[in-house]
Amino acid sequence: MKYVDDATRAGVAALAPRPSSTLSGVAAVLARLAAVARARTEAREQRRRARDTVRCLVALSNRELKDIGVDRSEILALAYGPADGRRVRKHGHD
């Protein structure tokens, strides 16, 4: 049985692995989707931590805040932080 008809060849071809470029393209899309999902999860977690920090600091008295070197007006900036991560003090004292 050395004879193989065209239908058999087509069936075998359909089972053959896809070209690597197609697979790598699909893998790239899936990797990008996973990265976007991770970034969104991390951003959501960061916002949750910032809200928790605000709640904790707001609950402190002015005296307790002063003891830890924080003015009430700095709470949001400390929780959410400036873009470069540095603490900015506008009161002229350190």
Secondary structure, DSSP 8 states (H G I E B T S, - for coil): -----HHHHHHHHHHS---HHHHHHHHHHHHHHHHHHHHHHHHHHHHHHHHHHHHHHHHS-HHHHHHTT--GGGHHHHHH--TT------SS--
